[in-house]
Amino acid sequence: MMEEEELEFVEELEAVLQLTPEVQLAIEQVFPSQDPLDRADFNAVEYINTLFPTEQSLANIDEVVNKIRLKIRRLDDNIRTVVRGQTNVGQDGRQALEEAQKAIQQLFGKIKDIKDKAEKSEQMVKEITRDIKQLDHAKRHLTTSITTLNHLHMLAGGVDSLEAMTRRRQYGEVANLLQGVMNVLEHFHKYMGIPQIRQLSERVKAAQAELGQQILADFEEAFPSQGTKRPGGPSNVLRDACLVANILDSRIKQEIIKKFIKQHLSEYLVLFQENQDVAWLDKIDRRYAWIKRQLVDYEEKYGRMFPREWYMTERIAVEFCHVTRTELAKIMRTRAKEIEVKLLLFAIQRTTNFEGFLAKRFSGCTLTAGTLPKKPKVPDNPFHGIVSKCFEPHLYVYIESQDKNLGELIDRFVADFKAQGPPKPNTDEGGAVLPSCADLFVYYKKCMVQCSQLSTGEPMIALATIFQKYLREYAWKILSGNLPKTTSSSGGLTISSLLKEKEGSEVAKFTLEELCLICSILSTAEYCLATTQQLEEKLKEKVDVSLTERINLTGEMDTFSTVISSSIQLLVQDLDAACDPALTAMSKMQWQNVEHVGDQSPYVTSVILHIKQNVPIIRDNLASTRKYFTQFCIKFANSFIPKFITHLFKCKPISMVGAEQLLLDTHSLKMVLLDLPSIGSQVVRKAPASYTKIVVKGMTRAEMILKVVMAPHEPLVVFVDNYIKLLTDCNTETFQKILDMKGLKRSEQSSMLELFRQRLPTPPSGAEGSSSLSLMAPTPEQESSRIRKLEKLIKKRL
């Protein structure tokens, strides 16, 4: 029973001593301890096991118990001391709280006294300053009244003086007084409701109107619209009148300027009337010489009469330009049939020179937004087009002239080529570009710059169309028209003749001069292609932004690309045709009678000889266009290798020794083809990767064919599997050609063909099967069929 009571007591004690995690954390922070007895998750069993981990350690149990009892007694003493110390804490706390409350009450009383004193002080200050504020307001109002009265006195006196000076034409004094009166009048805008002030304002307006009319009358008297100018220089009265006009309504100033300039240019309209001989374009210089003299005369006589900020000299020049543009446009419409290109260019040149003179002399600050019909593309010359725009409707004469000149230039190029013959072979610096090509584009540049100075609108579009026409003519007449012919037919060079490849046909080999000519035409076409692209960019820069989309020379660039392709095809066809007899000789050899393997066969030597003759010449003449030489090499490889494999299949039957000899020949050709880009060159360059890949793939296929031919055909399964592994060709026709090369009888071939069909790998799906077949290299028969179809299509379209 006692044990049960003790257990219940322990459980109750543990329940009482259960603290929240927050309280436990606060205790650990205030009283940190490493003693396991102080931990919240204390476990007595674990603690005892820690003290007595083994049975031998129980021998010290008495010592451990004594230590724990000693610790308990110490804790009891500490608890007793703390409890006794807290006996009087409650009484002391209540006493301290009462003292604090008394102190707060005393502090609150002091704060209230300070606030009352502050309010009394503020009221006292307000009473003291009230009178001072009243005095300040009175002073400000008095000052305003005095100032207004002074202004009123000045305004009244000024208006009287202004009216008197106006009658006496004392413009110098009026200019100074009028500005002051107007400034003073601005102070009375808010008092216009007062009759006397409104009356003064109306008198000022009346004086301004009278001054304006009086000044205009004075200028009309001094510079009458009809008749000649009054003799003598300008008077001081008019100079002072201009100062007054600066202050008056701007319409007075504009009227003075308009009348003076009109009177100043009246003589010009008489001298250069439409019916006068000097009015025509051939004497356009006299117009500009006349205005230059007038400007000098104006500076000497009237330069000081008008204020500098009126820019009268520039205004006279600008008005002269407007009048001249109108008069020239009128007379050119009347006498349009008399305008020749030389006369037109002469007039335009003199006019643009005069516009340049104006740009150097004046800033263009008097030009308005509507002065020029279109914004010029010459930002550093604000006067560009101010007169010369009148020539734009007649630039068709210039365009037609350039059309005629370019036609004659192309004809001269054709005649010069026939007279001088093809360019000389060049083995040092690459194929020479035809000189006529540079001449053509220099002329284009000259025309483009000249036309852009005349107009950046529709005439530039018309000129671009002319450029396109003669770029095409140059491509066909000078370049394509002079490519060597591959046949003796009178029809000349056609696309079908370039594409036609008839086995065994006799094709004459090009001479050294003809090869150099083809390379020169190719280099020229490349130069034309690049320069045409630059020409298109320059034309777009020169023409108005709204018209740039109409500049498109893509068709002409495609034409030059076609010439380049035709030239490369001719070079490939020539070398390919030169190798045909050697391949034919290979296919006619009795390979079953070859008894031993020797050096490379004579047909290989012949092929290598033709390659060494042609390729160095082509490479040296295409040194400046390496990418097209690479294209030549690739196209030749793509043409020669399939043809070589076609002739290889014709070599039947073949003995084992014959196959070994053919394999040796094939390897020799492979090495020559790999070295073809640098053959015969002192500088050895690594062949382009794209070319090497084509040669290795094609010639490796030829080697694999011969290796299959050399393999024994028994057992049949091994032979078929070896064929599929080496050639990866699922075509039954190719397999049968291999059997023909081995010289097997038809009876033997049927069983092998049946086994071949059975051993073919089954494609995963129809799509993948077809794609794998499409990836195989096309047979020569398929290639020939495609060429025939393309030739028929071209003939149909032509």
Phi, psi and omega in degrees: 000320180295322180295321178295319179296320179297320179296318179297321180296318180296318180296317179296320180296318179296321179297322180291323186275005177287115181253154177290157180301323181296316179296317180298320180294321178296319179298318181295326179287322180283317181239076179295140183207144177259000183287129179299332181293340181270354183286147181289328181262037182298134178236117185296320183296313179298320180298317179294318179298329178290320180290323183233077183289334182230169179293329181294330182288348178292346178295336181263017186298323181294318181296318180295318180298318179298320179296318181293319179297319179299319179294324179295316180298321179295317178297320178298317179298317180297317180296318181296318180296317181295317181297318179293324181292337182269007184294317185261007184294321182296317181293318179296323181294317180296321180294319180294323179295319179296319179295320179296319180296320178297318180296322180295318179297319179295318180297319179298321178296318179296318180298320180295320178298317180296319180296317180298317179296322180295318179297320178296320180295318180297317179298322180294319180295318179300319180294324181290318187273350182300315181293324180296317179298318179300319178295320179297315178299318181297320180295316181296316180295321180295319178298314179300319181296317180297316180298316180298317178298319177299315179298320180295320178296317179295319182295313181298313179294322181295319180296317178299314180296321181298317180293321180292315180294325179298316180296327181270002181056039176271072188294329179299312179290325180298320182300316180289317184290319185298318180296320179294317179299318180293323177294318179294322182297333179297332180288344184256013180300323182279355179251017184294347176288343178280126185304318183296320180292316179299323179295317178297320179298319179292326177295322178296317179297319179295321178295321179296316180296318179296321178298317181299311180296321182294318180293318178298321179294321178297317180291325178294324178290320181284324182230079183294147180294325180255142178091186182270169179289150177294134181296156180097162181280177181290149181267161176294334179298315181291324178297316178292327178297325177295325177296322177292319180299331176298329183272329182287184178304140184299337179296328177296315180298315181296323179293319177299312181298315182299312182294321181294314182295320179298317179293325183290330182261005181297323179296323181298316181295329179283315183295323187247043174296159185301329182274001180274148181294326182285355183279344185282167189296330183292343179242032183293337178301327184293329176299311184288327175294322180297315182291327177296319178294321180295322179294319177296318179297320179296316181300321182288320187266319190239006184302327183266353183284319181265145177301148182299325184286358175277344179049050186296324180298314179294321181296322178296316180296319181294316179295322176301319180296317178298314181296317182297317179299318180294314182294318179295319179299320181294313184288330178287328174295321182290320186245042185299325182291342181271356183280121175251160186295322179295318179295319180296314180294324177299312181296319181293318180298314179295324180290315179294327175296319178295320177297324175294322175299318178296321181295326178286328186274323187236162181270341182083016183290342181271355181286135177261172182298330183266011183294317183256140179300322177222152180289123184288161179264027178237084187295338182273359178231095182292345182265003181297124178089356184295331174247318189293348177297338181291341181277346186301317179298342184254010181287351175300332177297317179294317181297315179298323179295317179294325176299314179295316181296319180292323176299316178294324179296318178296317178298322178293322177300317180296315181295317180297322181295319180293324182285319184272340180080181182292159179294154181290151178302141182228112182247007183254308188250010180093171182301135182280135174282137181300132182300329181298332180296311179297321179299320181297313184285331173296318178295321177301314182298318179299314180296319182296314179296317181296317181291324180294333175286336179273317183197148175245019182253228185301323177303326177293323177295318178297320179295320178299322177296320176297317178302314181301317181302313186275343169294318178293318179297321179296319181298318185273320184281317185270317185270290182298322182295340182252006174292138179301144181276143179266350178229164180268008181290152182287347182290345179078197184280125176231165179296324181295324178291330177289325185273338186290128177229096182257122186299134177080002182287147179272117180237124181292137181280141180293147175281173178299318180296322180291321177297317179296324178296316179299315180296321179295319178295321177298313179298320178296318179297322178294318177299317180296321180299311180294319182289327177295321177297318177295322179298319178299317179296318180294320179298320179293329177289324185280327187279163177300148183301324182291347184250001185299326182293341180275355176268111182211110180252024181298319180299321179290322177295323176295324178298315179292326176297323178295320178297319179297314180297319179296320180295315179296320180297321177297316179297317179295315182296322180296311180292324180295316180293326178295331180274348183301313180302323179294319179291323177296319177298323178299315184289339182265357179289150178272085186287343178283346182262000180291126186261333180211157181270124180242210175289181180300149184289160181300325181295327177293318178299321179296316179298315181297323180297315179296321179296317181291337178282317187273312191298314179300322179296314181295317182296316181294324181278350175245026182298329181278350180230069185298327183294328180281332172295320177297320177298320177301313180299316181295316181293323178295316179298317180293337179270316187286316186296311176301323179293322178297317180294323177299314178290332178296321178294336180281349179280093183209143352280166183234130175278174180298317180292322178297321178294323178295320178295317178297323178295321177295318178297318180298318179296321179297315178297323180298316180295321179294317180295321178296330181266002187303317182300333182241016182295135180074010181256143177287332178261113182272121178245147177289132181295147178303144183298322181297321179290313180302321180298319180294314182295313182298316181295314183290312183287330175296324176298318178297318178296320179295324177300314181292325178294323176294321179297322181288336184288142177296144184270005175232141355295151187296320183297318181295320180296314181297314180297323179294322177297312182297324181289319185280319186259340182046041182244117182268011182276125181293326181297319179297318180297321180292325177297323177297318180294322177297320179296328179283348178080024180283150179286163182296325180295321178290325183293324184298315180294322181291323177295320179296317178295323179299317179296325180288327185274355180296137178292138180280124180292147181301321181210166181298321182295316183291324179296316180294323180292325179292324178291324181290338180282342180291151179295136181293145178288159178302324179297317177297319180297318179295322178295318178298319181295319180296320178296316179298321180295319178297319180297317180296316179298320180297317181290323179292000000 
